[in-house]
Amino acid sequence: MSSIATGDGVQPVPLILEPDAHGQAALLLAESILHALVENSVLSVAEAIAVVETAAEVKVEVATLAGESKDRMQASLDLLTRIGQSFETDGE
């Protein structure tokens, strides 16, 4: 752990950035809702996968317009890919 000087003294700063807690919670909630909709036959597995694919397409568009780094965009796409794969195993 490193430290920085502030007006209140020296504050520790983690060397490794942790994932955003709000983003993690939102992602888990969204994935859970999609799975619940499939389990309750509101959406088919194919429809849930299509929702995830659409989210990935929108992510690319938004990241491109915002000038987001390719690494950050790819990290988001990797998460969406894993969510989509979780539905593909449900469909088997």
C-alpha angles and dihedrals in degrees: 000000000000127000138220131202116242134171087268094053131265116341124195115242120197113239092214117058112229122219115269108270093211092050092048092050092047092049093049091047093050092048091047091051091051091050091048091051090052093045090052092047093243089121129023120232088252091053092049091051089049089054090053091047090051090050089053091051091050090047091057092049095047094043091049093050091046094049091239116174117263090236093055092046091048091051089056092046090050090055091049090048091055091050090051090049090053088061093045090060089049090056094055 
